């Protein structure tokens, strides 16, 4: 059961699972206003969907693995020539794309570019 706090204009500004002094007003779990508030926070139904969470995790892990491979190559632990050709091509392509985006980050700010 969600309980909310509202600001002076009546907009939802906080939500808690239990009634408290901070959040004294009950709101139905399927209330569209609550759904909109949670979406603004990035906590909407799409954000909690297991498939979306797994997809996001895959994207994050691909970057971790890319950085790990680069580190192992730089340290001489892994010889890039030993990687399958398709893996080398994909890593090269990602490095090129990141290089193109680096100059863009300097113009628009790093928080706008991966």
Sine and cosine of phi, psi and omega as CSV:
sin_phi,cos_phi,sin_psi,cos_psi,sin_omega,cos_omega
0.00,0.00,0.91,-0.41,0.02,-1.00
-0.99,0.13,0.61,-0.79,0.12,-0.99
-0.84,-0.55,0.61,-0.79,-0.12,-0.99
-0.81,-0.59,0.30,-0.95,0.17,-0.98
-0.90,-0.43,0.64,-0.77,0.01,-1.00
-0.90,-0.43,0.50,-0.87,0.07,-1.00
-1.00,0.09,-0.10,-0.99,-0.03,-1.00
-0.88,0.47,-0.39,0.92,0.02,-1.00
-1.00,-0.03,-0.04,1.00,0.01,-1.00
1.00,-0.02,0.05,1.00,-0.01,-1.00
-0.99,0.17,0.58,-0.82,0.05,-1.00
-0.93,0.37,0.78,-0.63,0.01,-1.00
-0.83,-0.56,-0.15,0.99,0.03,-1.00
-0.36,-0.93,0.44,-0.90,0.03,-1.00
-0.59,-0.81,0.62,-0.78,0.05,-1.00
-0.66,-0.75,0.34,-0.94,-0.02,-1.00
-0.97,0.24,-0.43,0.90,-0.03,-1.00
-0.83,-0.55,0.46,-0.89,0.06,-1.00
-0.91,0.41,0.70,-0.71,0.02,-1.00
-0.49,-0.87,0.10,-1.00,0.07,-1.00
-0.88,0.47,-0.58,0.81,-0.01,-1.00
-0.93,0.36,-0.65,0.76,-0.04,-1.00
-0.77,-0.64,0.99,0.12,-0.11,-0.99
-1.00,0.00,-0.19,0.98,-0.16,-0.99
-0.98,-0.18,0.84,-0.54,0.05,-1.00
-0.94,0.33,0.59,-0.81,0.09,-1.00
-0.64,-0.77,0.70,-0.72,0.03,-1.00
-0.88,0.48,0.65,-0.76,-0.04,-1.00
-0.87,0.49,-0.44,0.90,-0.01,-1.00
-0.99,-0.15,0.25,0.97,0.01,-1.00
-0.92,0.40,0.78,-0.63,-0.01,-1.00
-0.87,0.50,-0.52,0.86,0.03,-1.00
-0.91,0.41,-0.64,0.77,0.06,-1.00
-0.92,0.40,-0.68,0.73,0.02,-1.00
-0.86,0.50,-0.67,0.74,0.01,-1.00
-0.90,0.43,-0.67,0.74,0.02,-1.00
-0.88,0.48,-0.72,0.69,0.00,-1.00
-0.91,0.42,-0.60,0.80,0.05,-1.00
-0.88,0.47,-0.66,0.75,0.02,-1.00
-0.86,0.50,-0.55,0.83,0.01,-1.00
-0.99,0.11,-0.09,1.00,-0.07,-1.00
0.98,0.19,0.36,0.93,-0.03,-1.00
-0.90,-0.44,0.30,0.95,-0.03,-1.00
-0.93,0.36,0.03,-1.00,-0.08,-1.00
-0.85,0.53,-0.58,0.81,0.03,-1.00
-0.91,0.42,-0.58,0.81,-0.01,-1.00
-0.93,0.36,-0.47,0.88,-0.04,-1.00
-1.00,-0.06,-0.10,0.99,-0.01,-1.00
-0.90,0.45,0.82,-0.57,-0.05,-1.00
-0.82,0.57,-0.60,0.80,0.00,-1.00
-0.92,0.40,-0.65,0.76,0.05,-1.00
-0.90,0.43,-0.66,0.75,0.02,-1.00
-0.89,0.45,-0.67,0.74,0.01,-1.00
-0.92,0.40,-0.66,0.75,0.03,-1.00
-0.88,0.47,-0.71,0.71,0.02,-1.00
-0.89,0.46,-0.66,0.75,0.04,-1.00
-0.88,0.47,-0.64,0.77,0.04,-1.00
-0.87,0.50,-0.69,0.72,0.01,-1.00
-0.89,0.46,-0.67,0.74,0.01,-1.00
-0.92,0.40,-0.66,0.75,-0.01,-1.00
-0.93,0.37,-0.55,0.83,0.02,-1.00
-0.89,0.45,-0.59,0.80,0.04,-1.00
-0.93,0.36,-0.63,0.77,0.04,-1.00
-0.88,0.48,-0.72,0.69,-0.01,-1.00
-0.91,0.42,-0.63,0.78,0.05,-1.00
-0.87,0.50,-0.72,0.69,0.02,-1.00
-0.91,0.43,-0.61,0.79,0.02,-1.00
-0.90,0.43,-0.71,0.71,0.03,-1.00
-0.88,0.48,-0.70,0.71,0.03,-1.00
-0.86,0.51,-0.68,0.73,0.01,-1.00
-0.89,0.45,-0.71,0.70,0.00,-1.00
-0.90,0.45,-0.59,0.81,0.05,-1.00
-0.93,0.38,-0.72,0.69,-0.01,-1.00
-0.87,0.49,-0.60,0.80,-0.03,-1.00
-0.99,0.13,-0.08,1.00,0.02,-1.00
0.98,0.18,0.19,0.98,0.02,-1.00
-0.97,0.23,-0.52,0.86,-0.04,-1.00
-0.80,-0.60,0.73,-0.69,0.06,-1.00
-1.00,-0.09,0.88,-0.47,-0.05,-1.00
-0.83,0.56,-0.51,0.86,-0.01,-1.00
-0.91,0.41,-0.35,0.94,0.01,-1.00
-0.99,0.16,-0.23,0.97,0.02,-1.00
-0.96,0.29,0.49,-0.87,0.09,-1.00
-0.86,0.51,0.51,-0.86,-0.05,-1.00
-0.83,0.56,-0.66,0.75,-0.02,-1.00
-0.91,0.42,-0.60,0.80,0.03,-1.00
-0.92,0.40,-0.69,0.72,0.04,-1.00
-0.87,0.49,-0.68,0.73,0.00,-1.00
-0.89,0.46,-0.67,0.74,0.00,-1.00
-0.92,0.40,-0.67,0.74,0.03,-1.00
-0.91,0.42,-0.67,0.74,0.03,-1.00
-0.88,0.47,-0.69,0.72,0.00,-1.00
-0.88,0.47,-0.67,0.74,0.01,-1.00
-0.91,0.40,-0.64,0.77,0.05,-1.00
-0.88,0.48,-0.68,0.73,0.03,-1.00
-0.88,0.47,-0.72,0.69,0.00,-1.00
-0.88,0.47,-0.68,0.73,0.03,-1.00
-0.90,0.43,-0.60,0.80,0.05,-1.00
-0.89,0.46,-0.65,0.76,0.04,-1.00
-0.92,0.40,-0.58,0.81,-0.02,-1.00
-0.98,0.22,-0.40,0.92,-0.03,-1.00
-0.87,0.50,-0.71,0.70,-0.01,-1.00
-0.92,0.39,-0.54,0.84,0.04,-1.00
-0.91,0.41,-0.62,0.78,0.01,-1.00
-0.88,0.48,-0.57,0.82,0.01,-1.00
-0.92,0.38,-0.46,0.89,-0.02,-1.00
-1.00,0.09,-0.76,0.65,-0.12,-0.99
-0.99,-0.16,-0.17,0.98,-0.02,-1.00
0.97,-0.26,0.63,-0.77,-0.08,-1.00
-0.91,0.43,-0.44,0.90,-0.03,-1.00
-0.95,0.32,-0.19,0.98,0.00,-1.00
-1.00,-0.08,-0.17,0.99,-0.08,-1.00
-0.78,-0.63,0.61,-0.79,0.03,-1.00
-0.96,0.28,0.00,0.00,0.00,0.00
